[in-house]
């Protein structure tokens, strides 16, 4: 079955998701947009490009100094004098400047400064078109683009928006219908009724009454589009002032896409078993990649290891098990390398790493950080050398690392470690970290003998002025760590400690609000990673029905605040946790009357409220389909768009917004792809072309969704 991906993922919307329901998408064929950008490095001249056309399906570019064509991936001049385009029509009276012309049926259509005009070919009797439909009635201005599509529909792009005319009349689209921009420069028709528009800020593909925005260096050489030509099978050649891009609708399946990202990570993102971004010494050039360092290396490596553990749980592929085991050894090394029992480093690098990391993060760095964070530690050196002098390990380890590590430990232990010899090292390292936390008043203790900045979970801390903002999150996380430790080691002391935290310090009540969402300055998107990763461990391993009902309430409150961000990992983490609870409901967990017996029908009302549930699987599929194969970090701006609403909360951040439907922009149109970044950030720079991000963004939600039966 071949499908073409549409605006909101095919025609399927998941509502009221029922446990154990799955939809088969793994081997469905969709079209993945793949872009190649050509600039002066590929033979194009520095002179401005004026237009592009196809001769025998070969692109030909006119520039102000000559004509160029593409031969073996290099642009070569084939004609010194550029070809001249002429427009042999007499403009209609009062129409202003003629901007574009095309033939439609027996008419000539002219896009002008003051409107869209149609004339019979023979009479040259011009009439102004005044498009209107049930919502709009437009007297068009600045009609910079017109074309005829493969279905013989007349399309225009104007100041008011875009529209087309068919046998039923006009169909009009503006920002409310998803049109991202309206300053048009050109248009070209493709197959299957597809139309491409060029604008002064990117290109737009109109397909099935939906709009796909292709702007920024991710898709085009520069955003001022001068001309577009489309091949018969759909490849679009987009000419900007300074270069040309080719966007190919490449047939692909979700599984083939996973293979791509598995290779990408293994080739460019594995450094001593640790996985995170790599840096590019030459902007946009993947061949210039070098290993990079990551402040949350333990977290990012753990997420990749979890993706391979779920992959093994789904496919039983030996390679997946090998990578998962390698990841476990790397994470275990984070603990083994430090002289402090049970203390995991943030990351490890060779001691001859070329950057002066301790100088960069020295005393002056600490002083700068303390201006915005008064609790930042003046810790030096942050990178500690091992006794043998071969490596540096970074201290001041964060709660981010712990969230990732415990998530990975549980998944790895359940799905990969099958034998006693494979399970025992997991039990040992989990016990070591957890015991460190317990004996140090639920904190990670740095080499200076003091708690790290963020990994503090004690009652004294969370009930203090310094820790109140983290009270709900850190309470829930600590309960999750203890539950995972108990599941893996079966040591009753971890359950005993968790029970004491609940009875004496009400950690389970704090967990009902597991993340802060007000005031705005306390809302940080990466805390959603910590939140949902930790909820997962609780729902997988907790058995007490009252605790599970409280946790389900806390999970839902956390989910409601992030459910519109179209973050596939967050959706699947929520879905897997809610599904596990729903399975237990179905198995009769709440049929007895001994769950909150003094609260009347409260339990049954809450059970009915949270079962069934909606994880927005349409958003997961949209993310998986539309995540670009190119994970280079680009500088992408979206505040100019017509199809967005700006943040109207008390924060009113000018860089925060969402589409008019209330949801985040699609992942291939925004800068923030990273699982820990907010999808509502309209202007975002993830490396300015000097960083490539690891494919874990795709692999973890994909394999996790398959393992938990949401897609198959």
C-alpha positions in Angstrom: 0.0 0.0 0.0 1.4 3.4 -1.0 0.2 6.5 0.8 1.1 10.2 0.5 1.5 11.9 3.8 -1.0 14.7 4.3 -1.3 17.6 6.7 -2.2 15.8 9.9 -0.9 12.3 9.0 -2.9 10.5 6.5 -6.6 10.6 7.2 -6.5 8.8 10.5 -7.1 10.6 13.8 -6.8 8.6 17.0 -9.4 9.6 19.6 -10.1 7.8 22.8 -7.2 5.5 22.4 -8.0 2.0 23.6 -5.3 -0.2 25.1 -3.7 -2.8 22.9 -4.9 -1.0 19.7 -2.3 -0.7 17.0 -2.2 0.6 13.5 0.1 -0.8 10.8 2.3 1.9 9.4 5.8 0.4 9.6 6.0 -0.7 5.9 3.6 1.8 4.4 5.4 3.9 1.8 5.4 7.7 2.2 7.3 10.5 0.5 10.2 11.9 2.5 11.4 15.3 1.4 15.2 15.2 0.8 16.9 18.4 0.0 20.3 19.1 -1.7 21.5 22.6 -1.8 23.9 23.9 -4.5 25.9 27.1 -4.1 29.1 28.7 -5.5 30.9 25.7 -4.0 29.2 23.5 -6.7 30.1 25.8 -9.6 27.3 28.4 -9.5 28.5 31.9 -10.1 28.4 34.7 -7.5 26.1 36.6 -9.9 22.4 36.7 -9.0 20.2 33.9 -10.3 17.2 35.1 -12.3 15.2 31.9 -13.2 15.4 28.1 -13.6 13.8 25.8 -16.2 14.0 22.1 -17.1 15.3 21.0 -20.5 14.8 17.2 -21.0 14.4 17.0 -17.2 17.8 18.7 -16.7 17.9 21.9 -14.7 19.1 25.0 -16.5 19.8 28.2 -14.5 19.9 31.7 -15.9 22.1 34.1 -14.1 23.1 37.7 -14.9 26.3 36.5 -16.5 25.3 33.4 -18.3 23.4 30.0 -18.4 24.5 27.1 -16.2 23.4 23.5 -16.2 24.1 20.6 -13.7 26.5 18.0 -14.9 27.7 15.3 -12.5 26.8 17.3 -9.4 28.7 20.4 -10.7 27.1 23.4 -12.4 28.8 24.4 -15.6 28.4 27.4 -17.8 27.0 26.4 -21.2 26.0 29.8 -22.6 27.5 33.2 -22.0 24.5 35.4 -22.7 21.5 34.6 -20.5 18.2 33.8 -22.2 15.7 36.6 -22.0 12.1 36.0 -21.0 9.5 38.3 -22.7 5.9 39.0 -21.8 4.1 39.9 -25.0 0.8 41.2 -23.6 -0.7 44.6 -23.2 -1.5 45.1 -19.5 -5.1 45.7 -18.5 -6.0 49.3 -17.8 -5.3 50.3 -14.1 -3.8 46.9 -13.5 -0.4 48.3 -12.6 2.7 46.3 -13.4 2.3 42.8 -14.8 4.1 40.5 -12.4 3.3 37.1 -14.0 1.4 35.5 -16.9 0.2 32.1 -17.9 -2.4 30.5 -20.3 -5.4 28.8 -18.9 -7.9 27.0 -21.1 -8.7 29.6 -23.8 -7.7 32.5 -21.7 -4.6 34.5 -20.7 -4.2 35.0 -16.9 -2.2 38.0 -15.8 -1.1 38.6 -12.2 -0.7 42.3 -11.6 0.0 44.8 -8.9 -3.7 45.7 -8.7 -5.3 42.3 -9.3 -5.8 39.1 -11.2 -7.0 39.6 -14.8 -8.3 37.2 -17.4 -8.7 37.7 -21.1 -9.9 35.7 -24.1 -6.8 34.8 -26.2 -8.4 36.2 -29.3 -10.1 39.4 -28.1 -7.6 40.6 -25.5 -10.7 41.8 -23.5 -9.5 41.9 -19.9 -11.8 41.3 -16.9 -10.7 41.5 -13.3 -11.2 38.3 -11.3 -12.7 38.8 -7.8 -12.3 35.5 -6.1 -14.7 34.6 -3.3 -15.9 31.5 -1.4 -17.9 30.9 1.7 -15.4 32.7 4.0 -13.5 35.2 1.8 -14.2 37.8 -0.9 -11.0 39.3 -2.3 -10.0 42.2 -4.5 -6.5 40.9 -5.1 -3.4 42.9 -4.9 0.3 42.1 -5.8 -0.6 38.8 -7.6 3.0 37.6 -7.8 2.3 34.0 -8.8 -0.1 32.2 -11.0 0.1 28.7 -12.6 -2.1 25.9 -13.9 -1.9 22.6 -12.1 -2.1 19.0 -13.5 -5.8 19.1 -12.9 -6.3 22.2 -15.0 -7.0 24.4 -12.0 -6.0 28.0 -12.1 -3.9 29.0 -9.0 -2.8 32.4 -7.8 -0.7 33.7 -4.9 -1.5 37.3 -3.8 -1.2 39.6 -0.9 -4.5 38.3 0.6 -3.5 34.6 0.2 -3.6 31.8 -2.3 -6.5 30.2 -4.1 -7.5 28.0 -7.0 -10.5 27.9 -9.4 -12.1 24.6 -10.5 -15.5 23.7 -11.8 -17.0 24.3 -8.4 -15.7 27.9 -8.1 -13.0 29.5 -6.0 -11.2 27.9 -3.0 -9.3 30.4 -0.9 -6.6 30.0 1.8 -5.0 32.5 4.2 -3.2 32.2 7.5 -6.2 30.7 9.2 -6.1 27.8 6.7 -2.4 27.2 7.3 -0.8 29.5 4.6 2.5 30.5 6.2 3.5 33.5 4.0 2.0 35.8 1.3 4.7 37.8 -0.5 4.8 35.7 -3.7 7.4 35.7 -6.4 6.6 32.7 -8.6 4.7 29.4 -8.9 5.1 26.0 -10.7 2.9 23.0 -11.0 3.9 19.4 -10.1 2.1 16.1 -10.4 -1.1 15.0 -8.6 -2.4 18.6 -8.3 0.6 19.8 -6.3 1.7 23.4 -6.7 4.9 25.0 -5.5 5.0 28.7 -4.7 8.1 30.9 -4.3 8.0 33.8 -1.9 10.3 36.4 -0.5 10.8 34.2 2.5 10.9 30.5 1.4 9.0 28.1 -0.7 5.6 26.6 -0.1 4.2 23.4 -1.4 0.4 23.2 -1.7 -0.8 19.7 -1.6 -4.4 18.4 -0.8 -5.3 21.8 0.5 -2.4 21.8 3.0 0.8 23.8 3.0 4.3 22.6 3.5 6.8 25.5 4.2 10.3 25.0 2.9 12.5 27.8 4.2 15.9 28.3 5.9 19.1 26.7 4.8 17.7 23.3 5.7 15.7 23.4 2.5 16.8 26.3 0.3 20.0 28.2 -0.5 18.5 31.4 0.7 15.0 32.4 1.4 14.4 34.9 -1.4 13.0 32.5 -4.1 13.2 33.7 -7.7 11.9 30.7 -9.6 10.8 27.1 -9.4 10.7 24.2 -11.8 9.2 20.8 -11.1 10.0 17.5 -12.7 7.2 15.0 -13.8 7.7 12.7 -10.8 7.7 15.7 -8.3 11.3 16.8 -7.7 11.3 20.5 -7.2 14.2 22.7 -8.3 14.1 25.9 -6.3 16.2 28.9 -7.4 17.1 31.5 -4.8 19.2 34.5 -5.5 22.4 32.8 -4.4 21.9 29.1 -5.1 19.6 26.3 -6.1 18.0 23.5 -4.0 16.6 20.2 -5.2 13.8 18.7 -3.0 13.1 15.1 -3.9 9.9 13.3 -2.7 11.8 10.1 -1.9 9.7 6.9 -1.3 10.4 5.6 2.2 9.0 3.5 5.0 9.3 4.1 8.7 11.5 1.1 9.0 13.9 2.3 6.3 14.0 5.6 8.0 15.0 3.9 11.2 17.8 2.1 9.3 19.0 5.5 8.1 19.2 6.9 11.6 20.8 3.8 13.0 23.6 4.2 10.5 23.9 7.9 11.1 24.4 7.4 14.8 26.8 4.6 14.5 29.0 6.3 11.9 29.1 9.9 13.3 27.8 10.0 16.8 29.5 7.1 18.7 32.5 8.3 20.7 33.9 5.7 23.1 30.4 4.3 23.4 28.8 7.6 24.3 26.2 9.1 21.8 25.3 12.7 21.3 25.7 15.4 18.7 28.9 15.8 16.5 30.3 19.1 15.3 31.0 20.1 11.8 34.3 21.9 11.1 32.9 23.2 7.8 29.4 24.7 7.9 26.7 22.2 6.6 29.4 19.7 5.5 28.8 16.3 7.1 32.1 15.0 5.7 33.9 17.4 8.1 32.4 15.9 11.3 34.4 15.6 14.5 33.4 14.2 17.9 31.8 16.8 20.2 31.2 17.0 23.9 27.8 17.1 25.6 26.9 18.6 29.0 24.2 15.8 29.5 26.2 13.0 27.8 24.8 10.4 30.3 21.2 11.3 29.5 21.6 11.4 25.7 23.6 8.1 25.7 21.0 6.5 27.9 18.2 7.5 25.5 20.0 6.0 22.6 20.7 2.8 24.6 17.0 2.7 25.4 16.1 3.0 21.7 18.3 0.0 20.9 16.8 -2.0 23.8 13.3 -1.4 22.5 14.6 -2.2 19.0 15.9 -5.5 20.3 12.6 -6.1 22.1 10.7 -5.7 18.8 13.1 -7.2 16.2 15.4 -9.5 18.2 18.2 -8.2 16.0 21.7 -9.2 17.3 23.0 -5.7 16.3 20.5 -4.0 18.5 21.5 -6.2 21.5 25.2 -5.5 20.8 24.7 -1.7 20.7 22.5 -1.8 23.8 25.2 -3.8 25.7 27.9 -1.4 24.5 25.8 1.5 25.8 25.3 -0.2 29.2 29.1 -0.6 29.5 29.6 3.1 28.6 27.1 4.2 31.3 28.6 1.8 33.8 31.9 3.4 33.0 30.4 6.8 34.1 30.1 5.3 37.6 33.3 3.3 37.6 35.5 6.1 36.5 34.8 8.4 39.5 36.5 7.9 42.9 33.2 8.4 44.6 31.2 5.2 45.1 28.0 5.3 43.2 28.6 8.7 41.7 28.0 8.9 37.9 30.0 11.5 35.9 28.2 13.7 33.4 30.5 12.6 30.6 34.0 11.3 29.8 36.5 12.6 27.3 40.2 11.8 26.5 42.6 14.0 28.6 44.1 15.3 25.3 40.8 16.6 24.1 41.7 19.6 21.9 39.5 22.2 23.7 40.6 23.7 27.0 37.4 22.6 28.8 38.4 23.5 32.3 39.6 27.0 31.2 36.3 27.5 29.4 34.3 26.4 32.4 36.5 27.9 35.0 36.1 30.5 37.8 35.0 33.3 35.4 32.4 31.0 33.9 31.1 30.2 37.3 30.8 33.9 38.2 28.8 34.6 35.0 26.5 31.7 35.7 25.8 32.9 39.3 24.5 36.2 37.9 21.4 34.4 36.6 21.5 31.4 38.9 22.5 32.3 42.5 22.8 28.7 43.5 25.3 27.8 40.7 28.3 26.1 42.2 31.7 27.7 42.0 33.3 24.3 41.4 36.7 23.9 39.8 37.9 21.9 38.0 34.7 20.6 36.5 36.6 18.1 34.4 38.6 15.8 36.7 41.6 13.8 35.5 41.7 10.0 36.2 44.7 8.6 38.1 46.2 7.1 35.0 45.9 10.5 33.3 44.1 9.2 30.3 40.6 10.7 30.7 38.7 13.6 32.1 35.3 13.1 33.7 32.9 15.9 34.4 31.3 16.4 37.8 28.3 18.4 39.0 26.1 15.7 37.6 22.5 16.6 37.1 19.1 15.1 37.7 18.9 14.9 33.9 21.6 12.1 33.9 19.7 10.2 36.7 16.4 10.4 34.8 18.0 8.9 31.7 20.1 6.3 33.5 17.2 4.8 35.5 15.0 4.8 32.5 17.6 3.0 30.5 18.4 0.6 33.3 14.8 -0.6 33.6 14.3 -1.1 29.8 17.7 -2.7 29.4 17.2 -5.1 32.3 13.8 -6.2 31.1 14.5 -6.5 27.4 18.2 -7.2 26.8 19.8 -8.6 29.9 18.5 -12.2 29.8 21.1 -14.3 31.6 22.4 -14.1 35.2 25.7 -12.9 33.9 24.0 -10.1 32.0 21.7 -9.1 34.8 24.2 -9.0 37.7 26.2 -5.9 36.4 22.9 -4.0 36.0 21.9 -4.9 39.6 25.3 -3.8 40.9 25.4 -0.4 39.2 21.8 0.4 40.0 22.4 -0.5 43.7 25.6 1.5 43.7 23.9 4.7 42.5 20.8 4.3 44.6 22.8 3.6 47.7 24.9 6.7 47.1 21.7 8.8 47.0 20.3 7.2 50.2 23.4 7.6 52.3 23.9 11.2 51.1 20.4 12.4 52.1 19.1 11.8 48.6 21.6 13.8 46.7 24.6 13.3 44.5 27.7 14.5 46.3 30.4 16.2 44.2 34.2 15.9 44.8 33.9 19.0 47.0 31.8 17.0 49.5 28.7 19.1 48.7 25.5 18.2 46.7 25.5 18.9 43.0 23.5 21.9 41.7 20.5 19.9 40.4 20.6 16.3 41.7 19.0 17.0 45.1 15.9 15.1 46.3 15.9 15.2 50.1 12.9 16.4 52.2 15.0 19.3 53.6 15.8 20.5 50.1 12.5 20.2 48.5 10.7 21.9 51.4 13.2 24.8 51.4 13.2 28.1 49.6 15.9 26.8 47.2 14.1 23.6 46.3 10.4 24.5 46.3 10.3 24.9 42.5 11.5 21.3 42.1 9.3 19.8 44.9 6.9 17.9 42.7 9.3 16.8 40.1 12.1 15.7 42.4 9.7 13.9 44.8 8.3 11.9 41.9 11.7 11.2 40.4 13.1 9.9 43.7 10.1 7.6 44.1 10.7 6.4 40.5 14.4 5.7 41.1 13.6 3.7 44.2 11.0 1.7 42.4 13.3 0.9 39.5 16.0 -0.1 41.9 13.6 -2.4 43.8 12.4 -4.0 40.5 16.0 -4.7 39.3 17.6 -5.7 42.6 14.5 -7.0 44.6 16.1 -5.5 47.6 13.3 -4.6 50.1 15.3 -1.7 51.5 14.4 0.4 48.5 10.7 -0.1 49.0 11.2 0.6 52.7 12.9 3.9 51.9 10.2 4.9 49.4 7.5 4.1 51.9 9.2 6.4 54.5 9.4 9.2 52.0 5.7 8.9 51.3 4.6 8.6 54.9 6.9 11.2 56.5 7.4 13.7 53.7 4.3 13.1 51.4 6.4 12.6 48.3 3.4 10.9 46.5 1.2 13.9 47.1 4.0 16.2 45.8 4.0 14.0 42.7 0.5 15.0 41.8 2.0 18.2 40.5 5.1 16.7 39.0 6.2 19.7 37.0 5.8 23.5 37.4 4.0 25.4 34.8 3.7 28.8 36.6 5.3 31.3 37.0 6.5 31.4 33.4 10.2 31.7 34.3 10.0 28.3 36.0 8.7 26.6 32.9 11.7 24.8 31.3 11.0 22.3 28.4 13.8 19.8 29.3 12.1 19.1 32.6 9.4 17.3 30.6 12.0 14.8 29.7 12.8 14.1 33.3 9.2 14.1 34.2 8.0 11.6 31.6 11.0 9.3 31.7 10.5 9.0 35.5 6.8 8.5 35.3 7.5 5.5 32.9 9.4 3.6 35.6 6.7 4.2 38.2 3.9 2.9 35.9 5.9 -0.1 34.8 6.7 -1.3 38.2 4.4 0.1 40.9 1.6 -2.3 42.1 -0.3 -0.3 44.8 -3.7 0.7 43.3 -4.0 3.9 45.4 -0.5 5.1 44.4 -1.2 4.2 40.8 -4.4 6.2 40.7 -2.6 9.2 42.2 0.3 8.8 39.8 -2.2 8.6 36.9 -3.7 11.9 38.0 -0.2 13.5 38.2 0.7 12.1 34.8 -2.4 13.5 33.2 -1.9 17.0 34.6 1.7 16.9 33.3 0.6 15.7 29.9 -2.1 18.4 29.4 0.6 21.1 29.5 2.7 19.5 26.8 0.2 17.6 24.7 0.1 20.2 21.9 3.9 20.3 21.2 3.9 17.4 18.8 6.9 15.8 20.5 6.9 12.1 19.5 9.0 11.0 22.5 6.8 12.8 25.0 3.6 11.4 23.4 4.9 7.9 23.5 6.2 8.1 27.1 2.8 9.4 28.1 1.0 6.8 26.0 3.1 3.9 27.4 2.5 4.9 31.0 -1.2 5.6 30.5 -1.6 2.3 28.6 0.1 0.3 31.4 -2.4 1.8 33.9 -5.3 1.1 31.5 -4.3 -2.5 31.2 -4.5 -2.9 34.9 -7.9 -1.2 35.0 -9.0 -3.7 32.4 -7.6 -6.5 34.5 -9.8 -5.4 37.4 -7.4 -3.4 39.6 -10.2 -1.1 40.7 -13.1 -3.5 40.9 -12.8 -3.9 44.6 -14.0 -1.2 47.0 -10.8 -0.9 49.0 -9.2 1.9 47.0 -9.7 5.2 48.8 -12.8 3.6 50.6 -13.6 6.8 52.5 -14.1 8.9 49.4 -17.3 7.5 48.0 -17.4 7.2 44.2 -14.2 9.3 43.8 -12.1 6.3 42.6 -14.6 5.2 40.0 -15.0 8.7 38.7 -11.3 9.1 38.3 -10.9 5.7 36.7 -13.7 6.6 34.2 -12.0 10.0 33.5 -8.6 8.6 32.6 -9.7 5.5 30.8 -9.6 5.5 27.8 -7.0 8.1 26.9 -5.7 10.0 23.9 -2.0 10.2 23.2 -2.4 12.0 19.9 -0.9 9.2 17.8 -1.6 11.4 14.7 1.1 13.8 16.1 3.5 10.9 16.7 3.1 9.7 13.1 3.4 13.3 11.8 6.7 13.6 13.7 8.1 10.3 12.5 7.1 10.9 8.9 8.2 14.6 8.7 11.4 14.6 10.8 14.0 15.4 8.2 16.8 13.0 7.3 19.0 16.0 7.6 19.6 16.7 11.3 22.1 19.5 10.9 21.1 22.3 13.3 19.9 25.3 11.4 19.0 28.9 12.3 15.3 28.9 11.6 12.9 31.9 12.2 9.1 31.6 12.1 7.8 34.8 13.8 6.9 36.2 10.4 4.4 33.5 9.6 0.7 34.1 9.0 -0.5 30.8 10.4 0.7 31.3 14.0 -0.6 32.7 17.2 1.8 34.4 19.6 2.0 33.5 23.3 -0.7 35.4 25.1 0.1 34.1 28.6 1.5 36.5 31.2 5.0 35.8 29.9 4.1 37.0 26.4 7.5 35.8 25.0 7.8 37.2 21.4 9.6 34.0 20.3 6.9 31.7 21.6 3.9 30.7 19.5 1.9 27.9 17.8 -0.1 27.3 14.7 -3.7 28.7 14.5 -4.9 25.2 15.4 -3.2 25.5 18.8 -0.5 22.9 18.1 3.2 23.3 17.5 4.6 23.8 14.0 5.5 20.6 12.2 9.0 19.3 13.1 10.4 19.9 9.5 9.4 23.6 9.7 10.8 24.5 13.1 14.3 24.8 14.5 13.8 22.8 17.7 13.9 19.1 16.9 15.7 18.0 20.1 13.4 16.0 22.4 14.2 18.4 25.3 13.3 21.6 23.4 10.0 23.3 23.3 8.1 22.9 20.0 6.6 26.4 20.6 9.9 28.2 20.1 9.4 30.1 16.8 13.0 31.4 16.4 15.6 28.7 17.1 19.2 28.1 16.3 20.5 24.6 16.9 24.1 25.1 15.8 24.0 27.4 12.8 25.1 24.6 10.5 28.1 23.5 12.6 26.3 20.7 14.5 24.6 17.5 13.5 22.2 16.0 16.0 21.9 12.3 16.7 19.0 10.3 15.3 17.8 9.2 18.7 15.0 11.8 18.2 13.5 9.4 15.8 14.8 6.0 17.0 13.5 6.1 20.6 9.9 7.1 19.9 9.8 4.8 16.8 11.0 1.6 18.5 9.2 2.4 21.7 5.9 2.9 19.9 6.4 -0.4 18.2 7.3 -2.2 21.4 4.2 -0.9 23.2 2.0 -1.8 20.2 0.9 1.7 19.1 2.2 1.1 15.6 3.2 -2.2 14.0 
